[in-house]
Amino acid sequence: MVQTPNTIRSGPDDRGHFGIYGGRYVAETLMPLILELEKAYNEAKADPEFHGELESLNTHYTGRPSPMYFAERLTEELGGAKIYFKRDELNHTGSHKINNCLGQILLAMRMGKTRIIAETGAGQHGVATATVCARFGLPCVVYMGATDVERQKPNVFRMKLLGAEIVPVTAGAGTLKDAMNEALRDWVTNVDDTYYLIGTAAGPHPYPELVRDFQSVIGKEAREQILELEGRLPDAVVAAVGGGSNAIGLFHPFLDDESVEIVGVEAGGRGLTGEEHCASLTAGKPGVLHGNRTYLLQDEDGQILEGHSISAGLDYPGIGPEHSWLNDIGRAKYVPIMDHEALEAFQMLTKVEGIIPALEPAHALAHVVKMAPKMRKDQIIVMNLCGRGDKDVFAVGEMLGFDL
Amino acid sequence: MTDTRIDRRFKACADANRPALVTFITAGDPDLETSKSILKSLPAAGADVIELGMPFSDPMAEGIPIQLASQRALKGGQKMDKTLQMVRGFREDDQDTPIILMGYYNPIYIRDPKLFVKEAKDAGVDGLILVDIPPEADDELCIPALEAGLNFIRLATPTTDDERLPAVLANTSGFVYYVSVTGVTGSGAMNAGNVVDAVQRIKGHTDLPVAVGFGVKTAEDAARIGKAADGVVVGSVIVEAIRNSLDDAGVATEKTVKAVTDLVSSLAEGAARARKA
């Protein structure tokens, strides 16, 4: 890949590659659509009006900038580095997903598309997509694995209230990857009017790039906020990684800051020795799925495995291609956190800071709990608190044996 | 132009003034032994060219019938080694019927594309159709396949406009597979008039034969499409015939092979009368 000297932020190249990762591996029917999207995005990127409109929505609809919060009691409790949370869980709709949805819906409308489709796992992206579709008056179809429809009922109802049509997907294990297959099948069928609003920084080029760009508002704000609050850059930034959109959003503006350690936290599920985890980078191999080359959980014959995580939002056997590249070049490191560790962190944050996190950032937090005590008190960690836990309280209650 | 089993077979069909009947089955569906029997029975039933599906866990461009066929095969323990072994076995008795492996990139990528094309050629495979590698990534598999002596058959679709067609056709060989509808396999009914126009449009860019698929279900369809097209591709209804022949536990019965050969014979009869008044 051609890199501007001294930056690793210039990817992808014009074929959509980050190193060997990324690219455009889709059926011919979709190729012209992907190329059209790339052209439309490049034009939008260069248009101040597009940026102005997005910024205005971010400010007045989502509530950006999200606060940078010093978690004083948690810092004391852990007795090491100062811990800051980038509070994207306070966004409208309760997670970082809205950042991407607003950017993409504006893009869809620029392209004259009149029907929006999306895939969702935990339902956070589905809710955010249904929200922007309601806001702009576009019909919305959300594909969701039948298993996820069962375990994420509150979000299913939210999406219905917002006017979206939910299509339960029974193929495969009925989780996120199957929902994505089905969304692609819809797109291949409805090529003229439909815009596929992908929820994570994965898929065929230009999705990984544009989702990253729309999510990078997180890292840009975080960088400015921490410089203002502490007068210096953090020592580490930490985020949970499923497909990796909140993580790349936080990481990207820090990639060239060599002093900042970058840590992505994967779902270790019930342990990496079996198949019940979603740690694509720690335990997967490079492969090609859903339009891009990236690390995937797969067997020796190239069949994709179903991941497992306590968190439906991390339950995806792949990861965004830029993460795969950052992993290989060593700029970011990726570590697994087990279900039970995330569950402990979930409870800890609730009790110590009065914040109920989603199970996804609870994974990031569980790693912060491990690393902070080993750091000096004058060191700083910024963690992306990318979603709130309202959607998870029933599931967590069940796991903890509460009778709800 | 190359000189392969595929080229020779299309030429022979053209000389006989009929379209080639291209039939699809999934390797290992519903189990390896039955699948071998089905494969072996196809030429006598009237198949001119055989597409052998390499099962994949995430067949993104397939409708329900071929998704289920893939799942049956994988559940039965089908692996790429066994798929190649099936072709080798078929070649012991049949030196003439072209076999094309069709599927998705990942099971090839994980093996190493350059090694795979040699293995496939050695096994007696004649061509490849990959759903998810566009011409923009020709260097990865298409070029190595051509160098190994395999045909690389590209899909052209209603969204492939005249500006893009030359890029799609550049390294295509054997034939061009025209996908008659925007949609997944087995979906919707095609409009025969549109298909004629589309075939003419593609022929304006290439001398290769043009085969048409996605939505061919009956002998009537084969006869209609085969008027204009050099080949007619049938897949979903064949794997559906397999599915309908299974017992309640999803196991092959004595009817399974015959269900396929009866259907293929009927389709072949349709194709044979395509250009007769």
HADDOCK unambig.tbl for C-alpha pairs under 7 A between the chains (distance, minus, plus):
assign (segid A and resid 25 and name CA) (segid B and resid 132 and name CA) 4.96 0.50 0.50
assign (segid A and resid 25 and name CA) (segid B and resid 133 and name CA) 5.18 0.50 0.50
assign (segid A and resid 25 and name CA) (segid B and resid 134 and name CA) 6.48 0.50 0.50
assign (segid A and resid 26 and name CA) (segid B and resid 132 and name CA) 4.44 0.50 0.50
assign (segid A and resid 26 and name CA) (segid B and resid 133 and name CA) 6.35 0.50 0.50
assign (segid A and resid 26 and name CA) (segid B and resid 134 and name CA) 6.74 0.50 0.50
assign (segid A and resid 27 and name CA) (segid B and resid 131 and name CA) 5.31 0.50 0.50
assign (segid A and resid 27 and name CA) (segid B and resid 132 and name CA) 4.78 0.50 0.50
assign (segid A and resid 27 and name CA) (segid B and resid 134 and name CA) 6.94 0.50 0.50
assign (segid A and resid 28 and name CA) (segid B and resid 134 and name CA) 6.20 0.50 0.50
assign (segid A and resid 28 and name CA) (segid B and resid 155 and name CA) 6.54 0.50 0.50
assign (segid A and resid 28 and name CA) (segid B and resid 156 and name CA) 6.63 0.50 0.50
assign (segid A and resid 28 and name CA) (segid B and resid 157 and name CA) 6.65 0.50 0.50
assign (segid A and resid 29 and name CA) (segid B and resid 157 and name CA) 5.57 0.50 0.50
assign (segid A and resid 29 and name CA) (segid B and resid 159 and name CA) 5.62 0.50 0.50
assign (segid A and resid 29 and name CA) (segid B and resid 160 and name CA) 6.95 0.50 0.50
assign (segid A and resid 29 and name CA) (segid B and resid 182 and name CA) 6.72 0.50 0.50
assign (segid A and resid 32 and name CA) (segid B and resid 159 and name CA) 6.56 0.50 0.50
assign (segid A and resid 32 and name CA) (segid B and resid 160 and name CA) 6.84 0.50 0.50
assign (segid A and resid 181 and name CA) (segid B and resid 58 and name CA) 6.88 0.50 0.50
assign (segid A and resid 181 and name CA) (segid B and resid 60 and name CA) 5.14 0.50 0.50
assign (segid A and resid 184 and name CA) (segid B and resid 60 and name CA) 6.60 0.50 0.50
assign (segid A and resid 185 and name CA) (segid B and resid 60 and name CA) 6.27 0.50 0.50
assign (segid A and resid 185 and name CA) (segid B and resid 61 and name CA) 6.01 0.50 0.50
assign (segid A and resid 185 and name CA) (segid B and resid 183 and name CA) 6.91 0.50 0.50
assign (segid A and resid 185 and name CA) (segid B and resid 184 and name CA) 6.22 0.50 0.50
assign (segid A and resid 188 and name CA) (segid B and resid 182 and name CA) 5.96 0.50 0.50
assign (segid A and resid 188 and name CA) (segid B and resid 183 and name CA) 5.08 0.50 0.50
assign (segid A and resid 188 and name CA) (segid B and resid 184 and name CA) 6.89 0.50 0.50
assign (segid A and resid 189 and name CA) (segid B and resid 182 and name CA) 4.93 0.50 0.50
assign (segid A and resid 189 and name CA) (segid B and resid 183 and name CA) 3.76 0.50 0.50
assign (segid A and resid 189 and name CA) (segid B and resid 184 and name CA) 6.71 0.50 0.50
assign (segid A and resid 287 and name CA) (segid B and resid 106 and name CA) 5.77 0.50 0.50
assign (segid A and resid 287 and name CA) (segid B and resid 109 and name CA) 6.61 0.50 0.50
assign (segid A and resid 287 and name CA) (segid B and resid 110 and name CA) 6.57 0.50 0.50
assign (segid A and resid 288 and name CA) (segid B and resid 105 and name CA) 6.70 0.50 0.50
assign (segid A and resid 288 and name CA) (segid B and resid 106 and name CA) 5.11 0.50 0.50
assign (segid A and resid 289 and name CA) (segid B and resid 106 and name CA) 6.98 0.50 0.50
assign (segid A and resid 301 and name CA) (segid B and resid 79 and name CA) 6.53 0.50 0.50
assign (segid A and resid 301 and name CA) (segid B and resid 80 and name CA) 6.79 0.50 0.50
assign (segid A and resid 301 and name CA) (segid B and resid 107 and name CA) 5.78 0.50 0.50
assign (segid A and resid 301 and name CA) (segid B and resid 110 and name CA) 6.93 0.50 0.50
assign (segid A and resid 302 and name CA) (segid B and resid 106 and name CA) 5.59 0.50 0.50
assign (segid A and resid 302 and name CA) (segid B and resid 107 and name CA) 4.17 0.50 0.50
assign (segid A and resid 302 and name CA) (segid B and resid 110 and name CA) 5.62 0.50 0.50
assign (segid A and resid 303 and name CA) (segid B and resid 56 and name CA) 6.11 0.50 0.50
assign (segid A and resid 303 and name CA) (segid B and resid 57 and name CA) 5.45 0.50 0.50
assign (segid A and resid 303 and name CA) (segid B and resid 107 and name CA) 6.61 0.50 0.50
assign (segid A and resid 304 and name CA) (segid B and resid 57 and name CA) 5.94 0.50 0.50
